[in-house]
Amino acid sequence: MIRGKIFDIKEFSINDGPGVRVTVFMKGCPLRCLWCHNPEGISKEPVFNNHTKQYVGKEWTVDEMVNRLRSYEQFFREFDGGVTFSGGEPSAQAEFLYECAVRMPYIHKVLDTSGYCDTNWFLKLSEVFELFYFDLKLVEEEEHVNYTGVSNRKILGNLELLMEKKKRTVIRMPMIPDITDTKSNLEQAVDLIRCLCPKEQIEIHLLPYNEFAGGKYPVYGMIYPLKETYRRNNRKAVKDFEKKMRTMDYTVRNYVEGDYTNE
Ligand code: SF4
C-alpha cells in the first residue's frame, strides 16, 4: 500500500495559492538550500522536536489523505480555495502525490515544488495539478550546486515541460541577500524567463528572505547554515528585475518591497 510521509497540515492558509486553502507539508527533499526555513521537512524520516518532545512526521495512506481533504470540499467551494501540496519537496513522494491528486478531480490543486523531479513523474503530475508554484533560485548551474546541493538542469527542464503543456505557473523567486538577489543572477533570470515562459502563462513572485529561518534549526538539533546576522536585499537589482519584467508585460508581485530598510 502506498503511504505518504507528512509533517504538517495547515488549514485556512491564504498564501499558498488562490482563495483559502489547506496546505499539506510532505517530508523529504533532495535539495539542501542554505536558507531553507522548513528544516523539519528535509529528511524523509521523522525528526525529534526538542520543545514538544515529539517526533514530527507521520505516515498517511492515500485513502486517509483523500478522505481528510475531501472533508473540506464545501469550504473550498465557499472560499474559492483548494489544496496545496508543499514540503520539503512533495514530488519526492511522487507516487503518493499523484494517487492523491488523481482522486480529487473536483478540488483545485496547487503543487508547490522546487522542480527537482524525475521528468516522467513530473509529466504525470502536470496532468493532475491545476496550478504550479515553481521555485526559480539560481540560473547559473555552478551557483545552484553551491547553494542548493543539486544541479538545476532537471529543474529547468521541468519548467520547460510546464510551459509546453500550457500549465498555469507561478514562478517563485526567493530573494536571498547576496545569493539569489545579485545583479548577475537576476539579469540571467530575465533572459531565462523571457526565452522560456510566455507572459500569459505565468506570474512572477519575488519572495523576501525569511530572517527567522534559522530559529527552527536548534529545535530539531540542527545547525542553520547561513549566518544569523540580519541580511538586507539588494534593492537596486530587485527593482531593476521587476521593472524589466513589467516592461515586457509580465505580471510581477514584489513581496520584498516592505523589507528594504537600508535606504
Ligand atoms: S527546496 Fe525548499 S524544502 Fe528543499 S531544501 Fe530548498 S527551501 Fe528547503
py3Dmol code that shows the C-alpha trace and the ligand (Angstrom):
import py3Dmol

protein = """\
ATOM      1  CA  MET A   1       0.000   0.000   0.000  1.00  0.00           C
ATOM      2  CA  ILE A   2       1.311   3.472  -0.914  1.00  0.00           C
ATOM      3  CA  ARG A   3       1.913   5.682   2.090  1.00  0.00           C
ATOM      4  CA  GLY A   4       2.967   9.328   2.269  1.00  0.00           C
ATOM      5  CA  LYS A   5       5.082  10.931   4.938  1.00  0.00           C
ATOM      6  CA  ILE A   6       3.571  14.209   6.091  1.00  0.00           C
ATOM      7  CA  PHE A   7       4.898  16.642   8.678  1.00  0.00           C
ATOM      8  CA  ASP A   8       2.082  19.176   8.897  1.00  0.00           C
ATOM      9  CA  ILE A   9      -1.351  20.060   7.571  1.00  0.00           C
ATOM     10  CA  LYS A  10      -2.196  23.739   7.709  1.00  0.00           C
ATOM     11  CA  GLU A  11      -5.833  24.843   7.462  1.00  0.00           C
ATOM     12  CA  PHE A  12      -7.054  28.289   6.356  1.00  0.00           C
ATOM     13  CA  SER A  13      -3.860  29.165   4.544  1.00  0.00           C
ATOM     14  CA  ILE A  14      -4.068  32.296   2.348  1.00  0.00           C
ATOM     15  CA  ASN A  15      -0.534  32.480   0.917  1.00  0.00           C
ATOM     16  CA  ASP A  16      -0.251  29.118  -0.806  1.00  0.00           C
ATOM     17  CA  GLY A  17      -2.492  29.654  -3.819  1.00  0.00           C
ATOM     18  CA  PRO A  18      -5.881  31.097  -4.781  1.00  0.00           C
ATOM     19  CA  GLY A  19      -8.581  31.517  -2.130  1.00  0.00           C
ATOM     20  CA  VAL A  20      -8.454  29.923   1.280  1.00  0.00           C
ATOM     21  CA  ARG A  21      -6.610  26.621   1.253  1.00  0.00           C
ATOM     22  CA  VAL A  22      -5.419  23.582   3.117  1.00  0.00           C
ATOM     23  CA  THR A  23      -1.685  23.011   2.757  1.00  0.00           C
ATOM     24  CA  VAL A  24      -0.156  19.571   3.142  1.00  0.00           C
ATOM     25  CA  PHE A  25       3.547  19.579   4.019  1.00  0.00           C
ATOM     26  CA  MET A  26       5.309  16.460   2.776  1.00  0.00           C
ATOM     27  CA  LYS A  27       8.570  15.137   4.134  1.00  0.00           C
ATOM     28  CA  GLY A  28      11.800  14.668   2.215  1.00  0.00           C
ATOM     29  CA  CYS A  29      13.724  16.986  -0.083  1.00  0.00           C
ATOM     30  CA  PRO A  30      16.687  16.213  -2.365  1.00  0.00           C
ATOM     31  CA  LEU A  31      17.885  19.841  -2.139  1.00  0.00           C
ATOM     32  CA  ARG A  32      19.857  21.456   0.664  1.00  0.00           C
ATOM     33  CA  CYS A  33      19.190  25.163   0.221  1.00  0.00           C
ATOM     34  CA  LEU A  34      21.284  27.023   2.774  1.00  0.00           C
ATOM     35  CA  TRP A  35      18.331  29.272   3.648  1.00  0.00           C
ATOM     36  CA  CYS A  36      15.679  26.526   3.997  1.00  0.00           C
ATOM     37  CA  HIS A  37      13.072  27.601   6.546  1.00  0.00           C
ATOM     38  CA  ASN A  38      11.453  24.174   6.902  1.00  0.00           C
ATOM     39  CA  PRO A  39      14.355  22.061   8.197  1.00  0.00           C
ATOM     40  CA  GLU A  40      11.932  19.534   9.700  1.00  0.00           C
ATOM     41  CA  GLY A  41      10.814  18.738   6.148  1.00  0.00           C
ATOM     42  CA  ILE A  42      14.217  17.909   4.674  1.00  0.00           C
ATOM     43  CA  SER A  43      14.694  14.375   5.971  1.00  0.00           C
ATOM     44  CA  LYS A  44      12.316  11.631   4.870  1.00  0.00           C
ATOM     45  CA  GLU A  45      12.400  10.222   8.365  1.00  0.00           C
ATOM     46  CA  PRO A  46      10.603  11.658  11.415  1.00  0.00           C
ATOM     47  CA  VAL A  47      12.663  14.258  13.312  1.00  0.00           C
ATOM     48  CA  PHE A  48      12.556  14.924  17.043  1.00  0.00           C
ATOM     49  CA  ASN A  49      11.237  18.284  18.252  1.00  0.00           C
ATOM     50  CA  ASN A  50      13.126  19.233  21.417  1.00  0.00           C
ATOM     51  CA  HIS A  51      10.356  21.600  22.531  1.00  0.00           C
ATOM     52  CA  THR A  52       7.292  19.399  22.164  1.00  0.00           C
ATOM     53  CA  LYS A  53       9.325  16.228  22.877  1.00  0.00           C
ATOM     54  CA  GLN A  54       7.582  14.565  19.958  1.00  0.00           C
ATOM     55  CA  TYR A  55       8.614  13.225  16.574  1.00  0.00           C
ATOM     56  CA  VAL A  56       7.472  15.236  13.560  1.00  0.00           C
ATOM     57  CA  GLY A  57       6.386  13.221  10.540  1.00  0.00           C
ATOM     58  CA  LYS A  58       3.574  10.726  10.224  1.00  0.00           C
ATOM     59  CA  GLU A  59       2.567   8.195   7.589  1.00  0.00           C
ATOM     60  CA  TRP A  60      -0.773   8.525   5.812  1.00  0.00           C
ATOM     61  CA  THR A  61      -2.393   6.156   3.345  1.00  0.00           C
ATOM     62  CA  VAL A  62      -3.856   7.639   0.153  1.00  0.00           C
ATOM     63  CA  ASP A  63      -7.371   6.869   1.468  1.00  0.00           C
ATOM     64  CA  GLU A  64      -6.733   8.672   4.729  1.00  0.00           C
ATOM     65  CA  MET A  65      -5.340  11.748   3.000  1.00  0.00           C
ATOM     66  CA  VAL A  66      -8.029  11.936   0.304  1.00  0.00           C
ATOM     67  CA  ASN A  67     -10.819  11.500   2.873  1.00  0.00           C
ATOM     68  CA  ARG A  68      -9.357  14.241   5.044  1.00  0.00           C
ATOM     69  CA  LEU A  69      -9.002  16.665   2.125  1.00  0.00           C
ATOM     70  CA  ARG A  70     -12.412  15.872   0.669  1.00  0.00           C
ATOM     71  CA  SER A  71     -13.951  16.769   4.012  1.00  0.00           C
ATOM     72  CA  TYR A  72     -13.107  20.420   3.182  1.00  0.00           C
ATOM     73  CA  GLU A  73     -14.883  20.399  -0.204  1.00  0.00           C
ATOM     74  CA  GLN A  74     -17.765  22.629   0.897  1.00  0.00           C
ATOM     75  CA  PHE A  75     -15.305  25.056   2.475  1.00  0.00           C
ATOM     76  CA  PHE A  76     -13.196  25.183  -0.720  1.00  0.00           C
ATOM     77  CA  ARG A  77     -16.282  25.997  -2.779  1.00  0.00           C
ATOM     78  CA  GLU A  78     -17.243  28.814  -0.440  1.00  0.00           C
ATOM     79  CA  PHE A  79     -13.802  30.441  -0.410  1.00  0.00           C
ATOM     80  CA  ASP A  80     -12.608  29.597  -3.958  1.00  0.00           C
ATOM     81  CA  GLY A  81      -9.777  27.613  -2.433  1.00  0.00           C
ATOM     82  CA  GLY A  82      -8.328  24.138  -2.648  1.00  0.00           C
ATOM     83  CA  VAL A  83      -5.393  22.017  -1.605  1.00  0.00           C
ATOM     84  CA  THR A  84      -1.711  22.891  -1.874  1.00  0.00           C
ATOM     85  CA  PHE A  85       0.950  20.210  -1.577  1.00  0.00           C
ATOM     86  CA  SER A  86       4.185  21.663  -0.253  1.00  0.00           C
ATOM     87  CA  GLY A  87       7.155  20.449   1.716  1.00  0.00           C
ATOM     88  CA  GLY A  88      10.006  19.530   1.763  1.00  0.00           C
ATOM     89  CA  GLU A  89       9.702  18.582  -1.882  1.00  0.00           C
ATOM     90  CA  PRO A  90       6.322  16.917  -2.495  1.00  0.00           C
ATOM     91  CA  SER A  91       7.418  15.335  -5.770  1.00  0.00           C
ATOM     92  CA  ALA A  92       9.995  13.318  -3.801  1.00  0.00           C
ATOM     93  CA  GLN A  93       6.917  11.194  -2.966  1.00  0.00           C
ATOM     94  CA  ALA A  94       5.558  11.381  -6.495  1.00  0.00           C
ATOM     95  CA  GLU A  95       3.511   8.197  -6.449  1.00  0.00           C
ATOM     96  CA  PHE A  96       1.606   9.112  -3.285  1.00  0.00           C
ATOM     97  CA  LEU A  97       1.147  12.658  -4.558  1.00  0.00           C
ATOM     98  CA  TYR A  98      -0.170  11.501  -7.926  1.00  0.00           C
ATOM     99  CA  GLU A  99      -2.584   8.987  -6.386  1.00  0.00           C
ATOM    100  CA  CYS A 100      -3.999  11.639  -4.048  1.00  0.00           C
ATOM    101  CA  ALA A 101      -4.352  14.251  -6.804  1.00  0.00           C
ATOM    102  CA  VAL A 102      -5.986  11.920  -9.301  1.00  0.00           C
ATOM    103  CA  ARG A 103      -8.654  11.046  -6.751  1.00  0.00           C
ATOM    104  CA  MET A 104      -9.630  14.672  -6.131  1.00  0.00           C
ATOM    105  CA  PRO A 105     -10.611  15.842  -9.640  1.00  0.00           C
ATOM    106  CA  TYR A 106     -13.110  18.417  -8.356  1.00  0.00           C
ATOM    107  CA  ILE A 107     -10.742  20.095  -5.917  1.00  0.00           C
ATOM    108  CA  HIS A 108      -8.349  22.815  -7.114  1.00  0.00           C
ATOM    109  CA  LYS A 109      -4.787  21.593  -6.544  1.00  0.00           C
ATOM    110  CA  VAL A 110      -1.521  23.513  -6.389  1.00  0.00           C
ATOM    111  CA  LEU A 111       1.866  21.818  -6.458  1.00  0.00           C
ATOM    112  CA  ASP A 112       4.463  23.911  -4.637  1.00  0.00           C
ATOM    113  CA  THR A 113       7.728  22.492  -5.959  1.00  0.00           C
ATOM    114  CA  SER A 114      11.435  23.068  -6.392  1.00  0.00           C
ATOM    115  CA  GLY A 115      11.006  21.363  -9.773  1.00  0.00           C
ATOM    116  CA  TYR A 116      13.660  18.780  -8.919  1.00  0.00           C
ATOM    117  CA  CYS A 117      11.799  15.675 -10.019  1.00  0.00           C
ATOM    118  CA  ASP A 118      12.191  12.795 -12.434  1.00  0.00           C
ATOM    119  CA  THR A 119      10.800  14.060 -15.756  1.00  0.00           C
ATOM    120  CA  ASN A 120       8.406  11.160 -16.317  1.00  0.00           C
ATOM    121  CA  TRP A 121       6.841  11.679 -12.925  1.00  0.00           C
ATOM    122  CA  PHE A 122       6.717  15.430 -13.417  1.00  0.00           C
ATOM    123  CA  LEU A 123       4.880  14.895 -16.688  1.00  0.00           C
ATOM    124  CA  LYS A 124       2.285  12.757 -14.894  1.00  0.00           C
ATOM    125  CA  LEU A 125       1.939  15.346 -12.123  1.00  0.00           C
ATOM    126  CA  SER A 126       1.483  18.094 -14.699  1.00  0.00           C
ATOM    127  CA  GLU A 127      -1.671  16.301 -15.853  1.00  0.00           C
ATOM    128  CA  VAL A 128      -3.382  16.279 -12.461  1.00  0.00           C
ATOM    129  CA  PHE A 129      -2.479  19.646 -10.898  1.00  0.00           C
ATOM    130  CA  GLU A 130      -4.220  22.849 -11.963  1.00  0.00           C
ATOM    131  CA  LEU A 131      -1.524  25.287 -10.856  1.00  0.00           C
ATOM    132  CA  PHE A 132       2.213  25.108 -10.158  1.00  0.00           C
ATOM    133  CA  TYR A 133       4.189  27.166  -7.680  1.00  0.00           C
ATOM    134  CA  PHE A 134       7.636  26.659  -9.141  1.00  0.00           C
ATOM    135  CA  ASP A 135      10.835  27.885  -7.461  1.00  0.00           C
ATOM    136  CA  LEU A 136      13.496  29.642  -9.500  1.00  0.00           C
ATOM    137  CA  LYS A 137      16.547  30.159  -7.330  1.00  0.00           C
ATOM    138  CA  LEU A 138      19.808  30.435  -9.253  1.00  0.00           C
ATOM    139  CA  VAL A 139      20.160  30.357 -13.018  1.00  0.00           C
ATOM    140  CA  GLU A 140      23.870  29.632 -13.176  1.00  0.00           C
ATOM    141  CA  GLU A 141      24.493  25.892 -12.859  1.00  0.00           C
ATOM    142  CA  GLU A 142      27.561  26.036 -10.629  1.00  0.00           C
ATOM    143  CA  GLU A 143      26.000  28.532  -8.229  1.00  0.00           C
ATOM    144  CA  HIS A 144      22.902  26.368  -7.989  1.00  0.00           C
ATOM    145  CA  VAL A 145      25.034  23.404  -6.991  1.00  0.00           C
ATOM    146  CA  ASN A 146      26.953  25.519  -4.448  1.00  0.00           C
ATOM    147  CA  TYR A 147      23.897  26.878  -2.666  1.00  0.00           C
ATOM    148  CA  THR A 148      21.311  24.095  -3.029  1.00  0.00           C
ATOM    149  CA  GLY A 149      23.455  20.988  -3.389  1.00  0.00           C
ATOM    150  CA  VAL A 150      21.992  19.948  -6.762  1.00  0.00           C
ATOM    151  CA  SER A 151      22.223  20.862 -10.443  1.00  0.00           C
ATOM    152  CA  ASN A 152      19.392  22.950 -11.888  1.00  0.00           C
ATOM    153  CA  ARG A 153      19.284  21.175 -15.269  1.00  0.00           C
ATOM    154  CA  LYS A 154      16.449  18.852 -14.319  1.00  0.00           C
ATOM    155  CA  ILE A 155      14.603  21.798 -12.734  1.00  0.00           C
ATOM    156  CA  LEU A 156      14.848  23.985 -15.817  1.00  0.00           C
ATOM    157  CA  GLY A 157      13.836  21.021 -17.987  1.00  0.00           C
ATOM    158  CA  ASN A 158      10.694  20.598 -15.886  1.00  0.00           C
ATOM    159  CA  LEU A 159       9.895  24.306 -16.106  1.00  0.00           C
ATOM    160  CA  GLU A 160      10.132  23.989 -19.885  1.00  0.00           C
ATOM    161  CA  LEU A 161       7.817  20.989 -19.716  1.00  0.00           C
ATOM    162  CA  LEU A 162       5.196  23.006 -17.819  1.00  0.00           C
ATOM    163  CA  MET A 163       5.396  25.729 -20.434  1.00  0.00           C
ATOM    164  CA  GLU A 164       4.999  23.233 -23.283  1.00  0.00           C
ATOM    165  CA  LYS A 165       1.978  21.732 -21.539  1.00  0.00           C
ATOM    166  CA  LYS A 166       0.497  25.235 -21.167  1.00  0.00           C
ATOM    167  CA  LYS A 167       0.214  24.857 -17.407  1.00  0.00           C
ATOM    168  CA  ARG A 168      -0.513  27.919 -15.295  1.00  0.00           C
ATOM    169  CA  THR A 169       2.629  28.567 -13.261  1.00  0.00           C
ATOM    170  CA  VAL A 170       3.698  30.998 -10.592  1.00  0.00           C
ATOM    171  CA  ILE A 171       7.471  31.374 -10.645  1.00  0.00           C
ATOM    172  CA  ARG A 172       8.563  31.994  -7.095  1.00  0.00           C
ATOM    173  CA  MET A 173      11.963  33.566  -6.602  1.00  0.00           C
ATOM    174  CA  PRO A 174      13.308  33.634  -3.046  1.00  0.00           C
ATOM    175  CA  MET A 175      15.382  36.805  -2.742  1.00  0.00           C
ATOM    176  CA  ILE A 176      18.240  35.653  -0.547  1.00  0.00           C
ATOM    177  CA  PRO A 177      20.601  38.576   0.085  1.00  0.00           C
ATOM    178  CA  ASP A 178      23.928  38.284  -1.760  1.00  0.00           C
ATOM    179  CA  ILE A 179      22.993  34.824  -3.074  1.00  0.00           C
ATOM    180  CA  THR A 180      19.921  34.965  -5.313  1.00  0.00           C
ATOM    181  CA  ASP A 181      19.272  38.741  -5.347  1.00  0.00           C
ATOM    182  CA  THR A 182      22.522  39.593  -7.122  1.00  0.00           C
ATOM    183  CA  LYS A 183      22.561  41.705 -10.279  1.00  0.00           C
ATOM    184  CA  SER A 184      24.089  38.850 -12.223  1.00  0.00           C
ATOM    185  CA  ASN A 185      21.555  36.191 -11.149  1.00  0.00           C
ATOM    186  CA  LEU A 186      18.589  38.496 -11.736  1.00  0.00           C
ATOM    187  CA  GLU A 187      19.828  39.539 -15.170  1.00  0.00           C
ATOM    188  CA  GLN A 188      20.193  35.883 -16.118  1.00  0.00           C
ATOM    189  CA  ALA A 189      16.689  35.253 -14.753  1.00  0.00           C
ATOM    190  CA  VAL A 190      15.280  37.983 -17.032  1.00  0.00           C
ATOM    191  CA  ASP A 191      16.792  36.253 -20.073  1.00  0.00           C
ATOM    192  CA  LEU A 192      15.711  32.803 -18.986  1.00  0.00           C
ATOM    193  CA  ILE A 193      12.100  33.756 -18.293  1.00  0.00           C
ATOM    194  CA  ARG A 194      11.832  35.815 -21.482  1.00  0.00           C
ATOM    195  CA  CYS A 195      13.043  32.870 -23.575  1.00  0.00           C
ATOM    196  CA  LEU A 196      11.179  30.100 -21.778  1.00  0.00           C
ATOM    197  CA  CYS A 197       7.945  31.455 -20.325  1.00  0.00           C
ATOM    198  CA  PRO A 198       5.071  33.106 -22.210  1.00  0.00           C
ATOM    199  CA  LYS A 199       3.819  36.094 -20.212  1.00  0.00           C
ATOM    200  CA  GLU A 200       0.184  34.950 -20.470  1.00  0.00           C
ATOM    201  CA  GLN A 201       1.035  31.702 -18.725  1.00  0.00           C
ATOM    202  CA  ILE A 202       2.998  32.826 -15.685  1.00  0.00           C
ATOM    203  CA  GLU A 203       3.177  35.205 -12.764  1.00  0.00           C
ATOM    204  CA  ILE A 204       6.424  36.041 -11.014  1.00  0.00           C
ATOM    205  CA  HIS A 205       6.515  36.344  -7.245  1.00  0.00           C
ATOM    206  CA  LEU A 206       9.576  37.828  -5.544  1.00  0.00           C
ATOM    207  CA  LEU A 207       9.752  36.469  -2.020  1.00  0.00           C
ATOM    208  CA  PRO A 208      11.632  38.142   0.822  1.00  0.00           C
ATOM    209  CA  TYR A 209      14.325  36.414   2.825  1.00  0.00           C
ATOM    210  CA  ASN A 210      12.838  34.888   5.967  1.00  0.00           C
ATOM    211  CA  GLU A 211      15.096  36.276   8.684  1.00  0.00           C
ATOM    212  CA  PHE A 212      13.589  33.889  11.219  1.00  0.00           C
ATOM    213  CA  ALA A 213      14.508  30.813   9.161  1.00  0.00           C
ATOM    214  CA  GLY A 214      17.377  29.971  11.473  1.00  0.00           C
ATOM    215  CA  GLY A 215      15.158  29.862  14.572  1.00  0.00           C
ATOM    216  CA  LYS A 216      13.731  26.431  13.896  1.00  0.00           C
ATOM    217  CA  TYR A 217      17.056  24.624  13.500  1.00  0.00           C
ATOM    218  CA  PRO A 218      18.064  24.235  17.168  1.00  0.00           C
ATOM    219  CA  VAL A 219      14.569  22.888  17.915  1.00  0.00           C
ATOM    220  CA  TYR A 220      15.443  19.892  15.724  1.00  0.00           C
ATOM    221  CA  GLY A 221      19.081  19.643  16.836  1.00  0.00           C
ATOM    222  CA  MET A 222      20.272  21.109  13.537  1.00  0.00           C
ATOM    223  CA  ILE A 223      22.623  23.979  12.655  1.00  0.00           C
ATOM    224  CA  TYR A 224      21.442  26.784  10.371  1.00  0.00           C
ATOM    225  CA  PRO A 225      23.948  27.001   7.503  1.00  0.00           C
ATOM    226  CA  LEU A 226      23.549  30.767   6.956  1.00  0.00           C
ATOM    227  CA  LYS A 227      24.856  33.320   9.454  1.00  0.00           C
ATOM    228  CA  GLU A 228      22.321  34.699  11.909  1.00  0.00           C
ATOM    229  CA  THR A 229      23.074  38.321  11.021  1.00  0.00           C
ATOM    230  CA  TYR A 230      20.304  40.448   9.564  1.00  0.00           C
ATOM    231  CA  ARG A 231      20.524  40.463   5.823  1.00  0.00           C
ATOM    232  CA  ARG A 232      19.295  43.177   3.511  1.00  0.00           C
ATOM    233  CA  ASN A 233      18.134  42.738  -0.011  1.00  0.00           C
ATOM    234  CA  ASN A 234      19.887  44.336  -2.952  1.00  0.00           C
ATOM    235  CA  ARG A 235      17.216  46.937  -3.619  1.00  0.00           C
ATOM    236  CA  LYS A 236      18.512  48.131  -6.950  1.00  0.00           C
ATOM    237  CA  ALA A 237      18.937  44.687  -8.507  1.00  0.00           C
ATOM    238  CA  VAL A 238      15.488  43.554  -7.352  1.00  0.00           C
ATOM    239  CA  LYS A 239      13.828  46.767  -8.575  1.00  0.00           C
ATOM    240  CA  ASP A 240      15.650  46.557 -11.904  1.00  0.00           C
ATOM    241  CA  PHE A 241      14.461  42.987 -12.354  1.00  0.00           C
ATOM    242  CA  GLU A 242      10.887  43.940 -11.540  1.00  0.00           C
ATOM    243  CA  LYS A 243      11.000  46.904 -13.912  1.00  0.00           C
ATOM    244  CA  LYS A 244      12.436  44.893 -16.811  1.00  0.00           C
ATOM    245  CA  MET A 245       9.837  42.146 -16.436  1.00  0.00           C
ATOM    246  CA  ARG A 246       6.992  44.664 -16.181  1.00  0.00           C
ATOM    247  CA  THR A 247       8.255  46.450 -19.301  1.00  0.00           C
ATOM    248  CA  MET A 248       7.792  43.139 -21.115  1.00  0.00           C
ATOM    249  CA  ASP A 249       4.235  42.903 -19.681  1.00  0.00           C
ATOM    250  CA  TYR A 250       4.923  40.120 -17.219  1.00  0.00           C
ATOM    251  CA  THR A 251       2.907  40.153 -14.011  1.00  0.00           C
ATOM    252  CA  VAL A 252       5.261  40.605 -11.077  1.00  0.00           C
ATOM    253  CA  ARG A 253       4.335  40.627  -7.405  1.00  0.00           C
ATOM    254  CA  ASN A 254       7.174  42.002  -5.371  1.00  0.00           C
ATOM    255  CA  TYR A 255       6.757  40.939  -1.751  1.00  0.00           C
ATOM    256  CA  VAL A 256      10.291  42.089  -0.940  1.00  0.00           C
ATOM    257  CA  GLU A 257       9.295  45.741  -1.115  1.00  0.00           C
ATOM    258  CA  GLY A 258       8.436  46.176   2.572  1.00  0.00           C
ATOM    259  CA  ASP A 259      11.718  44.600   3.593  1.00  0.00           C
ATOM    260  CA  TYR A 260      14.012  47.354   2.366  1.00  0.00           C
ATOM    261  CA  THR A 261      15.479  49.066   5.394  1.00  0.00           C
ATOM    262  CA  ASN A 262      18.812  50.233   4.061  1.00  0.00           C
ATOM    263  CA  GLU A 263      17.821  53.482   2.408  1.00  0.00           C
TER     264      GLU A 263
END
"""
ligand_1 = """\
8
SF4
S 13.789 23.076 -1.928
Fe 12.581 24.016 -0.291
S 12.349 22.400 1.240
Fe 14.016 21.770 -0.102
S 15.862 22.490 0.922
Fe 15.237 24.079 -0.553
S 13.992 25.512 0.625
Fe 14.129 23.598 1.840
"""
view = py3Dmol.view(width=600, height=400)
view.addModel(protein, "pdb")
view.setStyle({"model": 0}, {"cartoon": {"style": "trace"}})
view.addModel(ligand_1, "xyz")
view.setStyle({"model": 1}, {"stick": {}})
view.zoomTo()
view.show()
